[in-house]
């Protein structure tokens, strides 16, 4: 649980750590690991929720979603239910619930953070100081991949893992750090992120279609376009805002769908680590890759944040 110490170094608990140990020993409880988690994360609900520290950007993106949805259901949904079909607002509500669910799942799920080495593990790994190899070779389906040593976490990162400078953690299957969802996107929450993009694209596209239909229907009833805007100005506002969102989020949805179908991450694609046809992690089928990404096993979290700390003395 403590930051790894190198051979020859000594570690003494700080005054705050000594106070916390005394306090928890006094009440007969064991201090849980999340209290001394070394990454730059915000941890809530006694270790059940872990997210990034930049929650302000996440709150901003959530507020945009909520404002757009409120405008739609207050001004557009009644018109669509009355003049077209009540099924349209119901379908839109379902898409909104999906995007909110996957947004929170992406933001509040451990993305695959790899625990740092303990002082003892680091000592055993280093052995004689200066002899540690910075890189190791590993074989993955007939291809050699590099395992890089992380000087912060004191571990050899597994294939596809990378260190996030924002959260200060090594993340398995690291894709990228997304401030808009307030978390890293990695092996354990990538499917939620893709589902969030797809559901958001569907919901925003539906709002654009309904808003445009409302304005066109008003003009066909004999009103001029200016008169139609006067009757339903929110339709124009929603059309402009949601068209911009559709352009950005829809583009990301297409991009990450293509990555999932090629079994690649954003990090690998940007660094040209592999191509869509040479990645050792590809099953050889685009549909198979996508299904494995979205529905394959993701494994449990290895952080064990709610487990008691075994202090090393």
N, C-alpha and C positions, 0 to 999 in steps of 0.2 A: 504493500500500500504506500510505502514511502518512495520518493524518487530514488532511483538506483544510485548507489555509491560505487566508485571505482576502487580498485585495490589500493590499500594504503591509507584510505580516507577514513575518518571517524565521523559518526553521526550522533548528535545529541538532540533529544527532543526539545523543541522550543518551549518557552514558558506557557504559551497558549495550549500546546499539545499536552504538557504535563497537567495543566489545570483541567483539560477535558478528560484525560485519563482518570484523574482523581475523582472528578464528578461522576463519571460513568461507573467507576468501580464502587463508589459509595452507594449508588442506588441499585447496584447489582445487575446492571445492564452491560452489554458489550457494545462498543462503538461500531457503528455500521460503516462499511467501506465508502459509501457515497459522501460521508462527511470529510474525508481526506482525499477525494478524487482530484488528481493533479491537473486535469485538462481544463480548458477555458469554457466550461459548460455551465448551464443553469440546471440544477437538479431539484425536482419538486416531489411532493407526495411521498416522502420517506424513501426516495430512491426509485419510485415506480415510473417517473417521467424524467427523461433527460433530453435537453435541447441545447441549442447554441446560446451563447451569451448575447448575441445581437438580435434579441427578441423585438426590438423596436421596428425593424424592417418587416418582420413577420406580422406585427400588429398593423402596420400600414397596409400591407397587401390584404390582410383579412378585412380591414375596414372598407377597402375598395369593393371587395366581393359583397359585403353586407349592404353597402349603399346601393350598388347596382341592383341587387336582388330586391331590396325594399321598394325602389322606384318601379321595378317591373311588376311586382305583385300588387302594388297600390294603384298604378295607372294603366298598365297594359293587360294584365291578367283578366280583370273584369270585362274588358272589351272583347278579348279573345273568347272567353267563356260564353258571352252573350251572343256574339255575332258569328262565331266559327264553331268551336267545340270546347266543352269543358275539359276534354282530355288533354288539351294543349297545356294549360296551366298545371295540370296534375303531372304531366310528363316533365315539365320544366322544374317543378318542385322536386321531383325525384332526382333529376340531374344535379340540382343545387345541393341536396342532401348528400349525394355521392361525392361531390367535389369538396364539401366541407369535411366529410369523414376522412377522405384520403389526404386532405391538407393537414389535418391534425395528426393522422397516423404517420405521415412523413416527418412532421415537425417533432413529434413526441416519442419517436421510436429510436432506440439505439441503432445507428446506421451500420454498426459492425466494428465498433471501437475495440482495438486490441489492447489488453492490459499491459502496462509497463512491467519490465522485469524488476523483481525485488532486489534488494542489496545483495542477498546471497546468490541469487540467480545471475546477477551482473558480475559478481566476483568470479563465479565458476566459469562464466562465458569468456571473460577477459583472460583469466589465467595469468600468465606473465605479461605485464603491461607492454604494449607496443607490438604484440604478435597477432592481434586480432585482424582478421581479414575484413575489409570494408564490403566486399561483395563475395557472394557464393553463387555457384551454378546449380541449378536444379533442372530436372528433366520433366517436361509436361507434354505427354502425348507425342514423344519423339522430337520435341523442340527444346532447346536450352533457353531457360529464362534466368535472369539475374535476381538474386535475393540480396537486397541492400540492407546494410546495417544502419539503424536509426540511432544517432547519438543522443537524442532526447529520450526516447523510450527504452534504449538499451536492449533492442531486440533485432533479430533478422526479420525484416518484413516478409510475410508470405507473398506468393505471386499475386499480382493485381492490387496489392495494398500500397498505400501512399500516406505520407504525413501531411495532415491539414494544418497549415500555418495559422488559420483562424481559430480553430478549436484546440490546437496543440496536441493532437492525438494521431496515432496511426490508425487508419480505417481500412478494414478489409473490403476488397472490391470497390475501392474509392472511385467515384465518378466525378464529383465536384462538390464544392461548398456552395449552397444556394441560400443567400440571405433572405430571399422572398419567402421561403418556407421555414427559415430559422433553424437550419440544421445542415449537417453534411448529408450527402446522398451517397450511400454505399450499398454493400451486399444485402443488408437486412431491411432497407427501406426503399430500394430502387423501384420495386414493383409498385409501391404506394405512390411514388413520385410520378411514374408514367401514367398510372390510373388517374391521378389528380390532373395531369395535363390533358388527358383524353376527355375526362368528364367536364373539365372547365371549358375546353374547346366546344363540346356539344352544347353545354348550357349557354355560353356566350353566343354561339351561332344561332341558337333558338331565339334568344332575345333580339338579336339583330333582325332576324326574319320577321318576328312578330311586330317590331317597331316599324319596319318598312311597310309591312302589310297594312298596319293601322293608318299610316299617312296616305298610302295609295287608295285605300278604301274610302277615306274621307274625300279625296279629290274626285273619285268616281261618283260620289253622291252629289256632286254639283259644286263642291267648294273649290276655290282656287288653292294653289299650293300654300300661299301666304295665309289664307283663311284656315287651312288644315293645320298649319303650324300654330296658329293662334288657339285652336281648339285642343291641340295635343302637343305642346312644346316639349314635353318629356320624351316623346317618341324620337324627336331629333337628337336630344341629349343622349339618350340611350344608344341610338344608332352610331353616333360619333365615338362615344366612349367604348362601346363594345366592339366596334370595328377595329379600333386600335388594339384592344385586348386580344381580339381574334387573330390579328396579324402577328402579334408577339407570341402568345401562348400556343396558337395553332402551329406556328413555325417550329416552336420547341417540341410540340407533340409529334410532329412529323420527323424531326431530327432524332428524338429519342426512340421512336418506334423503329426507325431504320437501324439505330445502334443495337436495340434489343434483338432485331432480326439477324444482325450480323454477330451477335454475342460479343460486343465490344463496349468499353466505357468511354466517356468523354475524355478522361485522362489519357487513355491509350490512343484514342483517335488524334488528339492534339499533339501528342508526343511521337506519333507515328510508330508506336511500339509494335503494332500489328496492323494488318489490313483486313478487310472483310473476308478475304479468301485465304489468308494465311494464319489466322488466329488459332492457337492450339485449343482454345476453349469453345470453338464452334462445333456444333453437332453435324454440320454439313447441310443442314436444312434450315432455311430462313424461318419457316413456320415452326419447326421444332425448337429453334433458338428462342423465338418469341414466347412460345408456350412454356418453355423451361424458365425463362426469365420471370414471367408473370405468375406461374403456378407451381414452379419447382420448390423443393425444400430450401429454406433459408437458414436453418440452424438456430439454436438458442443464443441469447446474449452471453458473452463470456465475462462481462464485467462483474456480475454477482454483487450489485451495489447494495443490496439489502442484507448481505452476509456480514457477520461480525469480523472485525479486523483482528488478525493474528499478529500482534506487534512483534517486530524483531528487535531483540535487545543486543 
